[in-house]
Amino acid sequence: MECTRVDLEKLAQDKKLAGKHADYLIIAGDTAIIVEETSNPKMDDVDKLDNTVNQLLHGPLREYLPPQHTPQKIIAVIHKHARADSMVPRTLMRRTRDNTIYDIVNCKRDLKEILRRYC
């Protein structure tokens, strides 16, 4: 399956999109993987994931998806490089729903495993 990576920082700057957002989005068939890169995860990073999920489902990001790529499943991931506040993983677990999965990964190997599963 072919994956398309969208740099949300660049897109927000080019299209003047407002609001907090994650760093990038990967489209893999009917799955959208939203990634927030951070060295020290905080609740603000969870808010960025939430905002990006909402923008993807109901807002302006929807119109920038490649044609025929309406996501049926969304995986929102915080890719961390250090210890996380203990509230972050608990909050992510509580926000997981049927077609929207929130997760936190520790290293490039864990992130690659998620990407391998869907790309």
All heavy atoms as an XYZ file, in Angstrom:
961
protein
N       0.835     -1.169      0.000
C       0.000      0.000      0.000
C       0.889      1.245      0.000
O       1.874      1.306      0.702
C      -0.892     -0.009      1.246
C      -1.772      1.196      1.363
S      -2.785      1.203      2.856
C      -3.619     -0.350      2.707
N       0.515      2.219     -0.781
C       1.288      3.444     -0.884
C       0.832      4.455      0.161
O      -0.353      4.605      0.430
C       1.111      4.050     -2.276
C       2.021      5.225     -2.524
C       1.896      5.734     -3.943
O       1.802      4.905     -4.854
O       1.886      6.958     -4.110
N       1.796      5.135      0.765
C       1.505      6.140      1.792
C       1.831      7.529      1.258
O       2.778      7.702      0.501
C       2.340      5.894      3.040
S       1.900      4.404      3.911
N       1.033      8.501      1.680
C       1.267      9.896      1.336
C       1.478     10.669      2.622
O       0.663     10.582      3.534
C       0.052     10.479      0.582
O      -0.206      9.687     -0.567
C       0.296     11.914      0.193
N       2.585     11.402      2.690
C       2.886     12.195      3.889
C       2.558     13.662      3.612
O       2.960     14.208      2.589
C       4.354     12.044      4.268
C       4.702     12.840      5.508
C       6.143     12.686      5.871
N       6.519     13.699      6.831
C       7.374     13.507      7.813
N       7.964     12.342      7.943
N       7.666     14.465      8.639
N       1.826     14.278      4.537
C       1.457     15.681      4.430
C       2.090     16.416      5.611
O       1.806     16.090      6.771
C      -0.085     15.857      4.465
C      -0.457     17.324      4.398
C      -0.744     15.058      3.355
N       2.940     17.381      5.334
C       3.574     18.196      6.366
C       2.560     19.245      6.811
O       2.290     20.212      6.086
C       4.836     18.844      5.810
C       5.588     19.661      6.840
O       5.008     20.018      7.894
O       6.770     19.954      6.594
N       1.970     19.060      7.975
C       0.919     19.963      8.446
C       1.452     21.337      8.825
O       0.732     22.327      8.725
C       0.168     19.327      9.621
C      -0.600     18.056      9.270
C      -1.223     17.452     10.515
C      -1.662     18.325      8.217
N       2.706     21.402      9.251
C       3.309     22.696      9.559
C       3.370     23.551      8.290
O       2.986     24.713      8.294
C       4.723     22.514     10.135
C       4.786     21.775     11.443
C       4.311     22.588     12.626
O       4.354     23.836     12.568
O       3.891     21.979     13.610
N       3.846     22.952      7.216
C       3.973     23.665      5.938
C       2.599     24.001      5.377
O       2.370     25.106      4.893
C       4.772     22.818      4.951
C       5.079     23.518      3.649
C       5.996     22.671      2.815
C       6.431     23.283      1.523
N       5.526     24.131      0.839
N       1.674     23.048      5.439
C       0.321     23.275      4.937
C      -0.351     24.423      5.694
O      -0.974     25.296      5.091
C      -0.513     22.001      5.065
C      -1.933     22.082      4.553
C      -1.954     22.280      3.035
C      -2.697     20.815      4.912
N      -0.214     24.442      7.010
C      -0.820     25.502      7.820
C      -0.238     26.869      7.464
O      -0.957     27.868      7.402
C      -0.620     25.218      9.304
N       1.063     26.886      7.201
C       1.723     28.135      6.839
C       1.287     28.591      5.441
O       0.936     29.745      5.244
C       3.229     27.948      6.892
C       4.019     29.206      6.746
C       5.508     28.929      6.923
O       6.005     27.863      6.568
N       6.219     29.890      7.468
N       1.283     27.671      4.475
C       0.931     28.005      3.094
C      -0.533     28.417      2.949
O      -0.856     29.341      2.225
C       1.212     26.827      2.156
C       2.699     26.546      2.009
O       3.524     27.385      2.438
O       3.041     25.474      1.474
N      -1.421     27.696      3.640
C      -2.863     27.927      3.497
C      -3.437     28.793      4.609
O      -4.635     29.001      4.676
C      -3.618     26.589      3.466
C      -3.148     25.644      2.376
C      -3.395     26.218      1.010
C      -2.946     25.223     -0.052
N      -3.077     25.749     -1.392
N      -2.560     29.243      5.514
C      -2.958     30.092      6.642
C      -4.085     29.451      7.464
O      -5.089     30.084      7.781
C      -3.357     31.472      6.141
C      -2.196     32.204      5.486
C      -2.558     33.575      5.047
C      -1.475     34.350      4.372
N      -0.316     33.779      3.870
N      -3.891     28.181      7.792
C      -4.853     27.466      8.630
C      -4.636     27.873     10.084
O      -3.511     27.953     10.558
C      -4.681     25.956      8.483
C      -4.896     25.377      7.089
C      -4.591     23.887      7.085
C      -6.314     25.630      6.622
N      -5.719     28.104     10.786
C      -5.635     28.543     12.181
C      -5.735     27.351     13.126
O      -6.198     26.279     12.754
C      -6.760     29.531     12.467
N      -5.307     27.557     14.342
C      -5.454     26.543     15.382
C      -4.228     25.663     15.530
O      -3.361     25.602     14.666
N      -4.200     24.977     16.668
C      -3.115     24.044     16.938
C      -3.298     22.806     16.075
O      -4.413     22.406     15.785
C      -3.126     23.631     18.407
C      -2.856     24.751     19.371
C      -2.940     24.245     20.787
C      -2.689     25.356     21.772
N      -2.741     24.867     23.151
N      -2.177     22.196     15.702
C      -2.237     20.994     14.874
C      -0.996     20.152     15.119
O       0.004     20.627     15.645
C      -2.356     21.360     13.398
C      -1.264     22.281     12.951
N      -0.003     21.845     12.653
C      -1.233     23.622     12.807
C       0.755     22.868     12.326
N       0.032     23.965     12.415
N      -1.085     18.887     14.716
C       0.058     17.979     14.827
C       1.094     18.337     13.772
O       0.884     19.222     12.941
C      -0.422     16.541     14.657
N       2.221     17.621     13.787
C       3.313     17.926     12.863
C       3.081     17.399     11.453
O       3.348     18.096     10.485
C       4.631     17.365     13.401
C       5.065     18.074     14.664
O       4.895     19.306     14.742
O       5.547     17.400     15.583
N       2.613     16.150     11.351
C       2.360     15.626     10.010
C       1.282     14.565     10.017
O       0.870     14.052     11.052
C       3.636     15.129      9.328
C       4.418     14.058     10.049
C       4.202     12.712      9.771
C       5.408     14.389     10.969
C       4.944     11.727     10.413
C       6.143     13.412     11.614
C       5.903     12.081     11.324
O       6.635     11.110     11.963
N       0.826     14.276      8.807
C      -0.260     13.341      8.575
C       0.212     12.354      7.518
O       0.839     12.752      6.537
C      -1.474     14.129      8.074
C      -2.660     13.395      7.499
C      -3.371     12.624      8.595
C      -3.614     14.383      6.855
N      -0.069     11.081      7.734
C       0.260     10.059      6.740
C      -1.043      9.397      6.326
O      -1.797      8.920      7.171
C       1.239      9.017      7.309
C       2.550      9.702      7.692
C       1.472      7.890      6.305
C       3.517      8.847      8.459
N      -1.310      9.407      5.031
C      -2.508      8.774      4.486
C      -2.095      7.426      3.913
O      -1.227      7.351      3.044
C      -3.147      9.624      3.367
C      -3.444     11.029      3.853
C      -4.388      8.941      2.812
C      -4.487     11.130      4.911
N      -2.718      6.353      4.415
C      -2.436      4.990      3.954
C      -3.775      4.333      3.633
O      -4.430      3.798      4.515
C      -1.693      4.203      5.021
N      -4.198      4.443      2.378
C      -5.490      3.890      1.994
C      -6.596      4.622      2.723
O      -6.711      5.841      2.640
N      -7.399      3.888      3.483
C      -8.486      4.526      4.230
C      -8.106      4.828      5.679
O      -8.958      5.092      6.505
C      -9.749      3.674      4.169
C      -9.583      2.327      4.847
O      -8.454      1.983      5.247
O     -10.586      1.609      4.970
N      -6.808      4.801      5.976
C      -6.312      5.090      7.325
C      -5.497      6.382      7.308
O      -4.657      6.580      6.432
C      -5.436      3.938      7.847
O      -6.207      2.738      7.855
C      -4.921      4.217      9.241
N      -5.758      7.256      8.272
C      -4.972      8.478      8.442
C      -4.193      8.345      9.745
O      -4.761      8.034     10.789
C      -5.884      9.697      8.501
N      -2.888      8.555      9.667
C      -2.022      8.497     10.844
C      -1.539      9.921     11.111
O      -0.860     10.518     10.277
C      -0.838      7.542     10.621
C      -1.347      6.148     10.250
C       0.054      7.501     11.860
C      -0.286      5.209      9.719
N      -1.925     10.452     12.264
C      -1.553     11.808     12.656
C      -0.409     11.687     13.666
O      -0.528     10.943     14.637
C      -2.747     12.529     13.303
C      -3.904     12.635     12.300
C      -2.339     13.894     13.826
C      -5.210     13.058     12.925
N       0.680     12.412     13.433
C       1.856     12.291     14.292
C       2.256     13.653     14.853
O       2.413     14.618     14.104
C       3.053     11.669     13.533
C       4.258     11.529     14.452
C       2.674     10.327     12.934
N       2.411     13.697     16.164
C       2.950     14.867     16.855
C       4.305     14.467     17.429
O       4.388     13.582     18.284
C       2.001     15.313     17.977
C       2.556     16.390     18.883
C       2.860     17.705     18.182
O       2.369     17.961     17.073
O       3.637     18.488     18.758
N       5.372     15.057     16.908
C       6.732     14.798     17.388
C       7.001     15.716     18.569
O       6.741     16.916     18.502
C       7.759     15.097     16.295
C       7.654     14.220     15.073
C       8.387     12.908     15.226
O       9.112     12.719     16.221
O       8.231     12.062     14.341
N       7.542     15.154     19.655
C       7.858     15.977     20.811
C       8.950     15.320     21.643
O       9.075     14.093     21.642
C       6.607     16.230     21.681
O       6.946     17.123     22.731
C       6.044     14.957     22.254
N       9.726     16.139     22.322
C      10.746     15.563     23.188
C      10.166     15.232     24.555
O      10.528     14.239     25.163
C      11.930     16.519     23.318
O      11.490     17.749     23.832
N       9.231     16.051     25.016
C       8.651     15.852     26.334
C       7.129     16.030     26.234
O       6.637     17.145     26.273
C       9.255     16.866     27.311
C       8.871     16.589     28.732
O       8.329     15.539     29.050
N       9.131     17.544     29.594
N       6.366     14.947     26.097
C       4.918     15.044     25.881
C       4.177     15.723     27.029
O       4.433     15.449     28.196
C       4.471     13.585     25.773
C       5.705     12.823     25.477
C       6.830     13.573     26.101
N       3.279     16.615     26.634
C       2.451     17.342     27.596
C       0.998     17.265     27.135
O       0.709     16.823     26.029
C       2.889     18.801     27.668
C       4.315     18.999     28.105
C       4.651     20.481     28.103
C       6.123     20.714     28.252
N       6.861     20.631     27.020
N       0.094     17.730     27.969
C      -1.317     17.717     27.616
C      -1.589     18.595     26.392
O      -2.513     18.327     25.628
C      -2.174     18.162     28.800
C      -2.157     17.175     29.956
S      -2.680     15.503     29.479
C      -4.379     15.821     29.059
N      -0.779     19.614     26.173
C      -0.920     20.455     24.988
C      -0.750     19.623     23.710
O      -1.400     19.893     22.696
C       0.110     21.593     25.041
C      -0.057     22.567     23.903
O      -1.170     23.111     23.748
O       0.924     22.788     23.166
N       0.106     18.597     23.745
C       0.299     17.729     22.586
C      -0.955     16.898     22.307
O      -1.294     16.644     21.149
C       1.506     16.813     22.802
C       2.796     17.601     22.936
O       3.011     18.536     22.132
O       3.583     17.301     23.848
N      -1.645     16.494     23.367
C      -2.916     15.776     23.205
C      -3.936     16.707     22.547
O      -4.678     16.298     21.645
C      -3.444     15.246     24.561
C      -4.804     14.587     24.399
C      -2.441     14.275     25.184
N      -3.967     17.968     22.970
C      -4.872     18.944     22.363
C      -4.576     19.128     20.880
O      -5.500     19.258     20.066
C      -4.775     20.295     23.068
C      -5.282     20.256     24.498
O      -6.061     19.327     24.837
O      -4.893     21.139     25.289
N      -3.296     19.126     20.512
C      -2.923     19.245     19.098
C      -3.464     18.061     18.301
O      -3.969     18.227     17.183
C      -1.405     19.333     18.940
C      -0.820     20.641     19.398
C       0.690     20.630     19.237
C       1.311     21.890     19.771
N       2.773     21.888     19.632
N      -3.359     16.850     18.872
C      -3.906     15.677     18.192
C      -5.418     15.808     18.042
O      -5.966     15.556     16.958
C      -3.567     14.390     18.949
C      -2.120     13.926     18.934
C      -1.972     12.649     19.770
C      -1.607     13.697     17.534
N      -6.113     16.190     19.117
C      -7.567     16.362     19.066
C      -7.978     17.367     17.995
O      -8.898     17.114     17.215
C      -8.106     16.844     20.418
C      -8.388     15.722     21.379
O      -8.500     14.562     20.933
O      -8.495     16.004     22.584
N      -7.312     18.507     17.981
C      -7.643     19.533     16.991
C      -7.425     19.022     15.577
O      -8.226     19.294     14.681
C      -6.820     20.800     17.230
C      -7.260     21.556     18.453
O      -8.374     21.388     18.944
N      -6.375     22.382     18.980
N      -6.354     18.283     15.370
C      -6.066     17.762     14.037
C      -7.104     16.725     13.629
O      -7.558     16.716     12.474
C      -4.640     17.173     13.974
O      -3.708     18.165     14.430
C      -4.273     16.764     12.564
N      -7.501     15.852     14.543
C      -8.554     14.872     14.242
C      -9.834     15.605     13.837
O     -10.464     15.269     12.817
C      -8.814     13.933     15.452
C     -10.097     13.131     15.259
C      -7.638     12.991     15.656
N     -10.231     16.614     14.606
C     -11.449     17.365     14.292
C     -11.345     18.102     12.962
O     -12.305     18.138     12.196
C     -11.787     18.340     15.422
C     -12.282     17.622     16.647
O     -12.905     16.561     16.562
N     -12.002     18.177     17.814
N     -10.187     18.694     12.692
C      -9.992     19.385     11.413
C     -10.031     18.413     10.242
O     -10.493     18.746      9.157
C      -8.674     20.144     11.411
C      -8.660     21.359     12.296
C      -7.308     22.049     12.306
O      -6.391     21.684     11.568
N      -7.165     23.043     13.160
N      -9.557     17.204     10.479
C      -9.543     16.185      9.425
C     -10.952     15.669      9.150
O     -11.333     15.453      7.998
C      -8.631     15.037      9.846
C      -8.324     13.960      8.829
C      -7.619     14.547      7.618
C      -7.452     12.884      9.451
N     -11.745     15.489     10.192
C     -13.088     14.944     10.029
C     -14.118     15.998      9.633
O     -15.013     15.717      8.831
C     -13.541     14.278     11.337
C     -12.816     13.001     11.716
C     -13.272     12.533     13.083
C     -13.041     11.914     10.664
N     -14.003     17.200     10.193
C     -15.067     18.181     10.025
C     -14.603     19.547      9.536
O     -15.435     20.416      9.313
C     -15.791     18.400     11.364
C     -16.182     17.140     12.043
N     -17.150     16.301     11.560
C     -15.709     16.549     13.169
C     -17.278     15.255     12.363
N     -16.405     15.380     13.344
N     -13.326     19.757      9.426
C     -12.837     21.104      9.167
C     -12.021     21.249      7.911
O     -12.140     20.465      6.967
N     -11.148     22.230      7.930
C     -10.415     22.613      6.723
C      -9.422     21.578      6.198
O      -9.136     21.574      5.002
C      -9.683     23.891      7.143
C      -9.576     23.804      8.620
C     -10.793     23.053      9.078
N      -8.898     20.712      7.040
C      -7.938     19.716      6.542
C      -8.587     18.737      5.574
O      -7.923     18.163      4.718
C      -7.318     18.927      7.699
C      -6.190     19.602      8.448
C      -5.662     18.686      9.536
C      -5.073     20.007      7.515
N      -9.867     18.552      5.720
C     -10.593     17.605      4.877
C     -10.420     17.900      3.384
O     -10.282     17.001      2.570
C     -12.061     17.668      5.267
C     -12.811     16.489      4.914
C     -14.203     16.589      5.434
N     -14.867     15.463      4.834
C     -15.877     14.858      5.313
N     -16.419     15.274      6.407
N     -16.382     13.842      4.701
N     -10.425     19.179      3.032
C     -10.329     19.543      1.623
C      -8.914     19.389      1.056
O      -8.730     19.437     -0.152
C     -10.846     20.952      1.387
C     -10.088     22.036      2.113
C     -10.787     23.369      2.038
O     -11.844     23.511      2.678
O     -10.263     24.261      1.347
N      -7.918     19.183      1.921
C      -6.551     19.005      1.442
C      -6.137     17.540      1.363
O      -4.995     17.238      1.026
C      -5.574     19.790      2.322
C      -5.849     21.261      2.273
C      -6.409     21.914      3.361
C      -5.606     21.996      1.122
C      -6.699     23.265      3.308
C      -5.905     23.350      1.060
C      -6.444     23.974      2.156
O      -6.739     25.306      2.098
N      -7.053     16.645      1.679
C      -6.766     15.216      1.533
C      -6.693     14.868      0.054
O      -7.408     15.456     -0.752
C      -7.862     14.371      2.185
C      -7.903     14.344      3.698
C      -9.108     13.540      4.159
C      -6.640     13.744      4.258
N      -5.862     13.893     -0.289
C      -5.864     13.445     -1.678
C      -7.259     12.935     -2.052
O      -7.995     12.449     -1.194
C      -4.847     12.292     -1.687
C      -3.996     12.522     -0.489
C      -4.881     13.198      0.521
N      -7.653     13.052     -3.329
C      -8.982     12.601     -3.748
C      -9.224     11.140     -3.343
O      -8.323     10.319     -3.375
C      -8.955     12.745     -5.267
C      -7.846     13.695     -5.543
C      -6.862     13.563     -4.417
N     -10.442     10.846     -2.967
C     -10.889      9.500     -2.592
C     -10.141      8.954     -1.378
O      -9.918      7.757     -1.272
C     -10.767      8.539     -3.765
C     -11.569      8.984     -4.967
C     -11.270      8.156     -6.187
O     -10.292      7.434     -6.244
N     -12.124      8.264     -7.180
N      -9.745      9.808     -0.475
C      -9.049      9.361      0.737
C      -9.770      9.843      1.996
O      -9.167     10.445      2.871
C      -7.597      9.851      0.752
C      -6.691      9.041     -0.093
N      -6.471      9.336     -1.406
C      -5.982      7.932      0.171
C      -5.642      8.449     -1.911
N      -5.327      7.590     -0.974
N     -11.046      9.592      2.086
C     -11.761      9.893      3.312
C     -11.393      8.815      4.313
O     -11.644      7.636      4.082
C     -13.283      9.904      3.072
O     -13.568     10.868      2.062
C     -14.024     10.245      4.345
N     -10.778      9.187      5.432
C     -10.298      8.162      6.367
C     -11.445      7.425      7.072
O     -12.385      8.044      7.553
C      -9.456      8.944      7.364
C      -9.871     10.355      7.230
C     -10.432     10.535      5.861
N     -11.341      6.116      7.095
C     -12.273      5.280      7.840
C     -11.727      5.002      9.234
O     -12.479      4.686     10.139
C     -12.510      3.959      7.102
C     -13.079      4.136      5.718
C     -14.398      4.877      5.721
O     -15.297      4.545      6.483
N     -14.507      5.899      4.890
N     -10.406      5.089      9.373
C      -9.750      4.884     10.659
C      -8.694      5.972     10.815
O      -7.984      6.306      9.873
C      -9.081      3.512     10.712
C      -8.370      3.241     12.027
C      -7.672      1.914     12.022
C      -8.654      0.891     12.531
N      -8.024     -0.409     12.777
N      -8.605      6.512     12.040
C      -7.610      7.532     12.336
C      -6.774      7.044     13.512
O      -7.314      6.590     14.520
C      -8.269      8.876     12.691
C      -9.051      9.400     11.488
C      -7.223      9.893     13.151
C      -9.855     10.641     11.781
N      -5.467      7.127     13.346
C      -4.536      6.786     14.420
C      -3.773      8.062     14.745
O      -3.061      8.599     13.901
C      -3.581      5.661     14.001
C      -4.393      4.430     13.632
C      -2.585      5.356     15.116
C      -3.616      3.373     12.913
N      -3.963      8.571     15.961
C      -3.314      9.799     16.400
C      -2.208      9.422     17.385
O      -2.479      8.822     18.422
C      -4.338     10.719     17.055
N      -0.971      9.762     17.031
C       0.192      9.279     17.776
C       1.057     10.432     18.260
O       1.353     11.355     17.501
C       1.053      8.357     16.873
C       2.299      7.902     17.595
C       0.259      7.168     16.383
N       1.461     10.353     19.518
C       2.520     11.227     20.022
C       3.803     10.410     19.961
O       3.892      9.343     20.560
C       2.249     11.689     21.466
C       1.034     12.613     21.498
C       3.481     12.385     22.045
C       0.647     13.071     22.892
N       4.772     10.895     19.184
C       6.073     10.240     19.066
C       7.022     10.976     19.997
O       7.449     12.093     19.720
C       6.550     10.294     17.620
C       7.840      9.584     17.404
N       8.787     10.057     16.546
C       8.341      8.445     17.932
C       9.829      9.234     16.551
N       9.576      8.261     17.388
N       7.320     10.344     21.143
C       8.104     11.023     22.173
C       9.545     10.542     22.197
O       9.854      9.456     21.731
C       7.462     10.809     23.544
C       7.568      9.391     24.075
C       6.849      9.277     25.400
C       6.937      7.881     25.953
N       8.032      7.690     26.880
N      10.379     11.381     22.754
C      11.802     11.072     22.863
C      12.263     11.058     24.313
O      13.431     10.846     24.587
C      12.619     12.082     22.066
C      12.178     12.177     20.641
N      12.477     11.226     19.702
C      11.412     13.091     20.004
C      11.942     11.555     18.541
N      11.284     12.681     18.696
N      11.354     11.310     25.238
C      11.684     11.321     26.668
C      10.462     10.860     27.456
O       9.442     10.532     26.875
C      12.092     12.731     27.100
N      10.587     10.850     28.745
C       9.455     10.443     29.603
C       8.269     11.368     29.431
O       8.423     12.568     29.255
C       9.870     10.497     31.065
C      10.514      9.244     31.534
C      10.715      9.350     33.029
N       9.510      8.897     33.710
C       9.486      7.896     34.546
N      10.597      7.259     34.814
N       8.374      7.546     35.129
N       7.087     10.786     29.546
C       5.866     11.566     29.428
C       5.244     11.788     30.799
O       5.398     10.966     31.695
C       4.875     10.832     28.535
N       4.543     12.873     30.928
C       3.704     13.107     32.098
C       2.727     11.931     32.168
O       2.164     11.516     31.156
C       2.965     14.428     31.885
C       1.973     14.757     32.980
O       1.623     13.864     33.775
O       1.552     15.917     33.027
N       2.505     11.360     33.332
C       1.674     10.159     33.460
C       0.236     10.394     33.016
O      -0.487      9.455     32.672
C       1.697      9.639     34.890
O       1.148     10.602     35.766
N      -0.211     11.634     32.993
C      -1.568     11.939     32.540
C      -1.724     11.766     31.035
O      -2.816     11.477     30.559
C      -1.946     13.381     32.914
C      -2.280     13.571     34.367
S      -3.698     12.579     34.882
C      -4.988     13.269     33.886
N      -0.654     11.937     30.288
C      -0.744     11.885     28.828
C      -1.194     10.502     28.345
O      -2.189     10.414     27.618
C       0.587     12.335     28.167
C       0.568     12.096     26.677
C       0.852     13.799     28.474
N      -0.526      9.396     28.716
C      -0.991      8.084     28.241
C      -2.415      7.758     28.695
O      -3.205      7.198     27.924
C       0.010      7.096     28.836
C       1.211      7.888     29.164
C       0.720      9.269     29.472
N      -2.765      8.128     29.931
C      -4.127      7.866     30.426
C      -5.165      8.638     29.626
O      -6.223      8.118     29.292
C      -4.230      8.215     31.906
C      -3.620      7.138     32.784
C      -3.902      7.424     34.225
N      -2.680      8.044     34.740
C      -2.583      8.737     35.843
N      -3.636      8.935     36.588
N      -1.442      9.229     36.232
N      -4.866      9.877     29.315
C      -5.796     10.692     28.535
C      -5.942     10.130     27.129
O      -7.054     10.070     26.592
C      -5.302     12.156     28.475
O      -5.191     12.648     29.808
C      -6.246     13.028     27.685
N      -4.841      9.694     26.533
C      -4.906      9.113     25.194
C      -5.775      7.855     25.183
O      -6.584      7.661     24.275
C      -3.504      8.800     24.678
C      -2.611     10.008     24.396
C      -1.200      9.556     24.054
C      -3.182     10.877     23.298
N      -5.631      7.008     26.192
C      -6.446      5.784     26.263
C      -7.930      6.125     26.377
O      -8.767      5.491     25.746
C      -6.015      4.907     27.439
C      -4.743      4.154     27.179
S      -4.317      2.875     28.404
C      -4.969      3.441     29.921
N      -8.263      7.137     27.179
C      -9.668      7.523     27.353
C     -10.268      8.099     26.080
O     -11.472      8.015     25.867
C      -9.810      8.547     28.478
C      -9.758      7.929     29.857
C     -10.257      8.894     30.919
N      -9.652     10.204     30.856
C      -8.633     10.610     31.610
N      -8.085      9.794     32.480
N      -8.154     11.825     31.494
N      -9.459      8.695     25.231
C      -9.981      9.332     24.016
C     -10.119      8.356     22.847
O     -10.722      8.701     21.839
C      -9.097     10.494     23.625
C      -9.164     11.549     24.717
C      -8.785     12.882     24.260
N      -8.914     13.778     25.421
C      -8.425     14.966     25.474
N      -7.770     15.436     24.451
N      -8.592     15.711     26.536
N      -9.571      7.172     22.983
C      -9.674      6.183     21.913
C     -11.126      5.751     21.750
O     -11.817      5.477     22.713
C      -8.771      4.972     22.222
O      -7.414      5.401     22.168
C      -8.973      3.858     21.218
N     -11.566      5.726     20.498
C     -12.919      5.300     20.151
C     -12.827      4.235     19.063
O     -11.744      3.847     18.669
C     -13.730      6.487     19.638
C     -13.730      7.658     20.605
C     -15.086      8.153     20.912
N     -15.258      9.256     21.813
C     -14.489      9.690     22.775
N     -13.353      9.132     23.008
N     -14.794     10.697     23.547
N     -13.968      3.791     18.557
C     -14.006      2.713     17.562
C     -13.087      2.950     16.370
O     -12.282      2.107     16.021
C     -15.433      2.493     17.052
C     -16.335      1.956     18.138
O     -15.813      1.313     19.071
O     -17.546      2.186     18.060
N     -13.211      4.106     15.724
C     -12.425      4.338     14.511
C     -11.317      5.379     14.689
O     -10.676      5.771     13.730
C     -13.346      4.746     13.360
C     -14.060      6.046     13.647
O     -14.085      6.531     14.766
N     -14.649      6.617     12.621
N     -11.115      5.853     15.924
C     -10.030      6.791     16.211
C      -9.225      6.255     17.386
O      -9.742      6.131     18.492
C     -10.576      8.198     16.529
O     -11.399      8.631     15.451
C      -9.442      9.180     16.727
N      -7.970      5.936     17.108
C      -7.084      5.340     18.104
C      -6.017      6.362     18.478
O      -5.357      6.919     17.605
C      -6.413      4.068     17.539
C      -7.480      3.047     17.173
C      -5.402      3.500     18.523
C      -6.974      1.929     16.293
N      -5.869      6.610     19.767
C      -4.819      7.490     20.272
C      -3.753      6.610     20.914
O      -4.073      5.665     21.623
C      -5.370      8.447     21.324
C      -6.223      9.563     20.757
C      -7.545      9.347     20.416
C      -5.702     10.830     20.578
C      -8.333     10.373     19.917
C      -6.475     11.865     20.079
C      -7.791     11.622     19.744
O      -8.559     12.636     19.253
N      -2.474      6.956     20.663
C      -1.390      6.148     21.216
C      -0.167      7.033     21.437
O      -0.091      8.150     20.928
C      -1.049      5.002     20.259
C      -0.364      3.838     20.946
O      -0.032      3.946     22.147
O      -0.153      2.817     20.283
N       0.782      6.506     22.182
C       2.059      7.181     22.409
C       3.145      6.158     22.127
O       3.023      4.998     22.527
C       2.147      7.763     23.837
C       3.372      8.654     23.990
C       2.079      6.683     24.883
C       3.327      9.532     25.228
N       4.149      6.542     21.357
C       5.245      5.631     21.028
C       6.553      6.250     21.486
O       6.702      7.463     21.527
C       5.289      5.277     19.526
C       4.046      4.510     19.119
C       5.462      6.490     18.656
N       7.500      5.364     21.832
C       8.740      5.803     22.457
C       9.879      6.128     21.506
O      10.717      6.934     21.814
C       9.241      4.729     23.426
C       8.299      4.539     24.573
O       7.792      5.498     25.114
N       8.046      3.298     24.937
N       9.932      5.445     20.404
C      11.114      5.611     19.563
C      10.747      5.378     18.106
O       9.623      5.022     17.778
C      12.210      4.648     20.006
S      11.726      2.929     19.881
N      11.727      5.569     17.236
C      11.493      5.387     15.805
C      11.053      3.964     15.485
O      10.252      3.740     14.597
C      12.745      5.750     15.010
C      13.043      7.221     15.033
C      13.728      7.635     13.760
C      14.021      9.104     13.769
N      12.887      9.932     13.474
N      11.568      2.986     16.235
C      11.204      1.587     15.990
C       9.707      1.377     16.213
O       9.035      0.732     15.418
C      12.021      0.665     16.888
C      11.803     -0.807     16.578
C      12.596     -1.718     17.506
N      11.987     -1.698     18.829
C      12.609     -1.353     19.950
N      13.876     -0.996     19.927
N      11.993     -1.366     21.101
N       9.153      1.940     17.293
C       7.728      1.807     17.581
C       6.887      2.517     16.521
O       5.854      2.009     16.097
C       7.395      2.379     18.956
C       7.987      1.555     20.090
O       8.380      0.393     19.853
O       8.057      2.081     21.212
N       7.324      3.705     16.118
C       6.599      4.436     15.085
C       6.649      3.682     13.763
O       5.640      3.568     13.066
C       7.167      5.850     14.931
C       6.450      6.747     13.923
C       4.978      6.907     14.292
C       7.129      8.099     13.861
N       7.809      3.142     13.423
C       7.928      2.360     12.187
C       7.011      1.144     12.206
O       6.471      0.754     11.187
C       9.378      1.931     11.960
C      10.260      3.042     11.466
C      11.680      2.569     11.248
C      12.549      3.705     10.806
N      13.940      3.326     10.633
N       6.826      0.546     13.379
C       5.928     -0.614     13.489
C       4.481     -0.214     13.179
O       3.771     -0.920     12.475
C       6.009     -1.232     14.895
C       5.105     -2.413     15.091
C       5.350     -3.559     14.108
O       6.505     -3.781     13.701
O       4.360     -4.206     13.722
N       4.051      0.930     13.671
C       2.700      1.422     13.348
C       2.586      1.693     11.855
O       1.615      1.294     11.217
C       2.378      2.682     14.175
C       2.123      2.284     15.623
C       1.165      3.410     13.608
C       1.904      3.436     16.557
N       3.594      2.329     11.287
C       3.568      2.634      9.859
C       3.596      1.355      9.023
O       2.893      1.251      8.016
C       4.739      3.540      9.483
C       4.719      4.922     10.129
C       5.960      5.702      9.743
C       3.463      5.685      9.751
N       4.384      0.383      9.438
C       4.461     -0.894      8.713
C       3.111     -1.598      8.729
O       2.704     -2.219      7.758
C       5.561     -1.768      9.328
C       5.834     -3.018      8.553
C       6.966     -3.891      9.105
N       7.461     -3.548     10.419
C       8.657     -2.992     10.657
N       9.466     -2.699      9.655
N       9.039     -2.716     11.880
N       2.402     -1.478      9.825
C       1.100     -2.127      9.960
C       0.077     -1.556      8.974
O      -0.794     -2.263      8.492
C       0.589     -1.926     11.385
C      -0.215     -3.082     11.895
C      -0.619     -2.883     13.344
N       0.531     -2.760     14.231
C       0.514     -2.130     15.392
N      -0.585     -1.568     15.816
N       1.579     -2.063     16.145
N       0.191     -0.265      8.652
C      -0.821      0.394      7.833
C      -0.340      0.833      6.461
O      -1.154      1.160      5.614
C      -1.405      1.589      8.594
C      -2.115      1.139      9.832
C      -1.503      1.221     11.080
C      -3.378      0.560      9.767
C      -2.141      0.793     12.215
C      -4.016      0.126     10.896
C      -3.407      0.237     12.121
O      -4.031     -0.201     13.246
N       0.958      0.890      6.235
C       1.475      1.338      4.925
C       2.035      0.172      4.123
O       2.508     -0.772      4.632
C       2.576      2.375      5.116
S       1.966      3.914      5.813
